[in-house]
């Protein structure tokens, strides 16, 4: 009866002690945000949520089939993205490893040996007839368990699972970043195609103007200075065309690497017209789009992990208790499974450092400092996210006005060139006016193309700043980080 009472008291003690949670109550920062973006509709307070998943193919908004194909290939073959997926797999493995410490550890053993001792071994009677050769065969099972009285193991598992969530968010951030980089590079290639078309048309025009200057020089209607100016303008335009081709080659190589192909075997067929148009993005951006940015989710999960690590450091101040059980059979022959050959051992132990020269206090201070760092990083990430959205809104709004103004300037420059060329052919003006008009016309046309490139790339930047259209329900919760199945993150089951 006394034994049963003792066992009951011990069980109650375990139940009571197992409720000792030493990690601080987790409370992420709450930001007071403005009612709206500058020039946009209102939005709510952002509370970054770790449960995020990619909505999908935001680049299809640009209506370019080749861009769609390149983005799909990037998702399958980009090595940087695969490396991020591998890092996520490693984080999940660490989470599963930490979770396993909560369960009893059981092992089995078996062994066979043939043994011989020395006839003249120490303390052996020389007249003894005891055998000096004997076999030893054994099988056994051992188990150990560390009751998590102070939640050290639970908090350690929470910390690793939250880091796995952060790694999943980092993978999403890497995917979005690479997708945006590919879109920008492809837009640059198409913009350079349009610039090459402008330069080719200008070169044809310059060649015709140079021929006029040559005829007028031969007829002694004009001096050789006009011909020199015309040829100089032509050569300059041709050199600019060569430089533009070089820039296109470099952008094409960058696209090849992003989709996992060798630059020497990859090419994008040129087109003469810049057909990409920025999609119509809403100026009033709901806060949900911003709070679902994967980098914010990663920063928040890292902060939650650091909070749990404080509980681990606090638990180090309390005794570490373990229970052990071992049993099996041993015999000199093969008659192992008989009761007289059985053996067993049951034990418990507790360890508590009495003097560590301030080690545990230093570790606790380190945990608090790490948590403070993650809070500051989280705040910095949120502020940077708002800056990127504001930058994107400013660019998309201002560039529309700038493009309209530059288009008007291009029309006026083309008209000035037409008038200057006509006056020169009629002998009413010198070639200097034509040369100046040519430079202005070419510059305004190229600037107009570059503005369209910037407009389209600004739309990509704004989409990226808003998280690429992310929605909830995607990234794993803490329990799902332990489920090794085929996932959307490219981590095969069993890896």
Secondary structure, 3 states (H helix, E strand, C coil): CHHHHHHHHHHHHHHHHCCCCCCCCCCCCCCCCCCECCCCCECCCCCCCCCEECCCCHHHHHCCHHHHHHHHHHHHHCHHHHHHHHHHHHHHHHHHHHHHCCCCEEEEEEEEEEEECCCCCCCCCCCCCCCCEEEEEEEEEEEEECCCCCCHHHHHHHHHHHHHHHHHHHHHHHHHHHHHHHHHHHHHHHHHHHHHHHHHHHHHHHHHHHHHHHHHHHCCCCCHHHHHHHHHHHHHHHHHHHHHHHHHHHHHHHHHHHCCCCHHHCCCCCCCCCCCCCCCCCCCCCHHHHHCCHHHHHHHHHHHHHHHHHHHHHHCCCCEEEEEEEEEEEECCCCCCCHHHEEEEEEEEEECCCCCCCHHHHHHHHHHHHHHHHHHHHHHHHHHHHHHHHHHHHHHHHHHHHHHHHHHHHHHHHHHHHHHHHHHHCCCCCHHHHHHHHHHHHHHHHHHHHHHHHHHHHHHHHHHHCCCCCEECCCCCCCHHHCCCCCCCCCCCCC
